[in-house]
Amino acid sequence: MAAPRTRRTDHRSWMRLGICCALVAGFSIPVPAADLASVTLKVQPKMVKVYGAGGLQGLESYQSGFLVSADGHILTVWSYVLDTDFITTILNDGRRFQAELVGADPRLEIAILKIDAENLDFFDRSQDVELDVSSRVLAFSNLFGVATGDEATSVLHGVVSAKTMLDARRGVFKTPYRGPAYVLDAITNNPGAAGGALTDHQGQLAGILGKELRNSLTNTWLNYSIPIAQLNPAIDDILAGKSRPRTDDETAMRPDRPHTLSSLGLVMVPDVLAKTPPYIDAIRRESAAEKNGLRPDDLVLFVGDRLVPSCEALRNELGFIDQIDEIRLVIQRGDELLDITLPGLKNANP
């Protein structure tokens, strides 16, 4: 269905409405506005506005997120907005924090941020709910950047119209995520809404709003959410540090003869920005990179289990791997994610 601009609805609007109707299985069921207002008031403190990179070619520099721990862990979508050293987050009460990227899973298109705060209200993922077709839902997000301070995020109400599988290999929707999704009868996936929270009408977490997806056959937009149950294992891994980017103050031992971009045959794009994404500019002939299928314009996302958000991070991570050891890469090629292993160099050490 097409996704025109939609109006913002917060808890003050619910109170003015008096009665709100939700369409469920073809029947109009009255929902007391006071109930929706109380649920909205309960959820809003868990929502986060996320600001970062953007502005080029009309790209928005904002998206949504929500708290998943009392200590300031924020679940959001993995996107270009996070390609900066200065990710700004604003809580519901207007407090502003600079966030650190803890880790990400590009296949699920999620990321975890961390802010220096305590005793925050958050979604308890152990109490998440599974929705059925015709379940009534609420979608909380900062679509169109309507909230910049202590304003409430937008709230849309609707129903789950279908439960289906997203599969990029069919070429209809261009997304690396291949798994179950809720298709929503609500115009939720507008600019800035990605990373927002989908809840049931009691405010229990059900899913995360995905990035904008256009149907390549019909030129229409898909309004959808990824069930939180599909994301919980990856979230747990990120929180446990399994995909945490390496920081400058780590003291891990470096080998005497590590892999380098040159030894692998990789030429990266010019490193002209503070955080230039690690795109491959060229591949040297007869190199390990060429023999194992790497191509110009590939974007390197992971080296082993380490996220490499920049060319500098890629060079740094290679410096911890001995030339006799293989290198496992996750790269993005167009809309596809690929695993590529580069073998270690024989007789690399004297």
N, C-alpha and C positions, 0 to 999 in steps of 0.2 A: 504494500500500500504506500502511497505517496506520503511524504513527511513534510507538510507545510509548517511554518512557524506556529508555535503553540503558546498559549498564555501561561503565565506563572500562577500557581495556586498555592497559598500558604495557609497556616492554621487560622489566620484572621479571616481569610476568605471562606473557609469552612463554616465558621461561626455565623457569617452573614448569610450563608445559603439557607440555613435552617434544616433543609432536607437535601440529601444528595442521593442520586439514584445510580446504581451500578448494574450493568447488563450482565446477567449470568444465565447461560444456557437458554437465551431467548426470552427471559422473564425480567421485568424491572423490579428490583428489590430495594425498598427504601432503606437507607443507611442514615441513622441519626448523625447530624453534623457534629454534635458534641463528642460522639465516639471517635470520629475521624480527627477531630481537633486534639483529643487527648493522645491518640496514637502519633499524630504528627509532632506534638510537643515532646513525646518520648523519644522519637527517632532523630529529630533535628540536632541534638547535641553530639550525635555520633557521626554527623556528616562533615566533610572537609572540602574546601575549595583548593584546587591545586593550580599553580601558575608556574610556567617555565619558558622553554624555547618556543618560538613561533614567529608569526608576523610576516614571513616570506611567502610570497605568492598567495596571500590571503589565508594562510594557515593560522588557526586560533592558537593562542598561547596559554590556554587554560583547559582544564578538565576537572573531573570530580573524583572523589575518593571517600572512604569511610574508615573509621577506627575499628581495629580488630584486637586491640589490647589496651589495658589501662595505662601502659607505659609509652604510648605514642606511636604504635605501629599502624600504618595506614595502608589499606589495600586500594589499589587503583589499576588502571590499564597501562600496559607497556606501550609507549608511543613516543613520537618525536618531541613531545612536550617535556619529557624527562631528559633530553639530550643537552643538559646544561649543568654547570657546577652550582647553579643558584636556583634550586627548586623552592618556591615559596608556598607555604600552606597557611590557610586561614581557617580557624575553627569557628564554630557556630556563634561563640560569644565575642568574636572579633579579634581574638589573640592571633598574632602572626608569628610563624616560625620558619626558619630555614630548615629544609628537610634533607636527610641523607638517603641516597638510594641504597637499600640493604641488599636487594637482589631481585631477579626477575625470571620469568619463564616465558620466552617468546612464543613457544608453541601454544600456550594457553592465553597469551597476550595479557599477562598480569605482572604487576610489580609491587614490591613492598617498600614503603618509605618509613623513615623513623624521625620523629621530632623529640626534642628534649623537654618532655612534659610527663607528669605523673597524675594518677588518680582521675583519669579521663573516663567518661562514659563511652562504652564500646559495644559492638555486636558480639555476643557470645556464640562462636561458631558451633559449639557443641549443642546448641539449641536451634540450629537452622531447620527449616521446614522444606519438605518436598511438595511442589504444587501439582495439581491435576488440571486437565482441561476444564475451563469455566471457573477456575479459582479466581476470586477477586484479589487484585494486587494494588500496591502503591509503589510508585517509582520516584525516588528522591535523587535529585541531581542539580548541578549548577549549569543547566543548559542555557546557551546564549550568554553566559557570564552575567546572569541577572543579579548575583550576589557578590559583592566585593569586600564586605566587612562583616558586621554582625547581623546582616539580613539573613532571613531563612532561605534555604535552598528551595527550589521548585518541587512541587508535589503533583504528580499526575495519578489518576486512578483509572483502572481498566480491568481486563480479564485476560487470562491465558487462553488464547484461541487455539493453540496447538503445541504439542511437544514433538520435536523433530530432531534430525541430525544435520549439523552443518558439515558440508564436505567440499573443501576447496577444489578437489580433483574433478568435480563435475563442471567446474568453470563458471558456475552461476554466481556464487558469492565468493569474492576474493578474500580469503582469510586463512591463516595457518591453522586456526582452531578446527579440529575435526571431532565433534562429539555432540552430546545432547544439548539442546537449547530450548528455552521457552519462547514461543512466538507470541507477541503481546498485541492485544487489541487496544493499543494506546500509543500515541505518537511520542515515543520515548527517546529514540536514538538520533537526536539532533546535535549540532555542534556543542561541545562542552559537556554533554551528558555522559560520555563514556567514563566508566569508573563509578557511576552512581549505584545506589543500593535499590534492589527490588525486595519488597517485603510483602507479607500477607497483610490482611486488614487488622491484625493484632500487632503489627510492627515487628514480627519475627523475620529475620534475614532469610531470603530465599535464593538470591542470586546477585550478580553484578551486571550492570548494563554494559553491553559491548560497544565497540567502535562502530561508526557508521558503515553500513553495508548496502551497496547498490546491486540489484539484480541485473546482471549483464544481458539478460534476454529481454526483460520487460522494462528496464530502466526505472524500476521502482525501488523504494527503500524498504529494508527489513527492520522492523522493530522487535528486538529480541533481548534476552538475558541469558547468561550462562549460569546454570545451577551452581550454587556454592559448594555442593557436595562433590562436584567434578574438580573443584579447585583446592579443596582442603589438604590433600596430600602434598601438593606443590607448595602451598602456603606454609605448611609445617616444615618442609625441607628448607625453604628460604629463611624462616625464623630460626632454624637450627644452624644456619650459616653455610649450608651446602652449596649455595650458588652466590655467595657473597663476593663482591669485587675485592681484589687485593688492595690494601691500603699502603701508603708510603712508609708507615712506621712499622710494618711487619719485618721481622728479622729472620725470615726463612733463609736457609743456606742456598747460595747460587752455585751451580756447577762451574768448573773451570772452562768448559767449552759448551756453552748453551746454544740452542737454536737461535737463529736471527732471521729477519726478513730476507736478507740477501742469500743465506744458505738454503732457504726454502724456495727461492726464486720469486718472491713477492715484491711488487712495487706498489706502495699504497698511494692514495691521493695526497696531494700536498697538505702538510699539517699546518694550516694557516690559522686555525681557530684554537681556542683554549681547549676545546673538546671536539676535535674533528672526528666524525664517525669513521670507523675503520673499513672504508670501501677499498677494494682492490682496483688499482689503476691499470696495472699491466702484469703479465706473467712472462717470466724469462723462459726461453726455449729450452727444452730437454730438462727442465727443473722438476723437483719433486712436486711442486704445485701443479705444473702442467700435466705431469703423468697421472696425477690422482684426481683430475677433473675440476680443479679450481679455474675460475674464469674472471676476466675483468668485469667490474661492476658488482661482483659478489660482495655482500656485507658480512663481515665476521662478527658473530654475536658472542660465541663462547670459545674459550680454549680450555678443554677439559670441562671441569665444572665451574670454571671462573668466567664471570661476565666481563667482557671487554668493551666498555662503552666508547672508547676512543682509540685513535692510532697510538697514542702514547701508552695507553693501558695494554694494547696488544704487544707492543715491543717489550714492555716491562714483564708481561706474563711469559713470553717466550724465553726471557732471561732466566727463568727458574726451571727450564726443561733441558736436560742434557741432550746433546746431539745423537746419542745412541738410543734415545727413547722416542717412541712414536708420539704424535700429536693428534689429539681428537678435536676437531673443529665442528661447530654448528654455524652454518652460514645461511643467509637469506638471499635467495635468487628470485627476484621479482616478488611474487606472492607465495613462494614455496620455501620451506625450511629443509635443509639438507645436512646430513651427518657425513663428514669427510675425514678420513684418517690419513695422515701423512706418516710414512714409516720412518724409523730412526735411520741415521746414516751409518752404514757399515764402516768399521775401522775409523770411526770419527775421532776416537781418542788415541794418542800415540802410545 
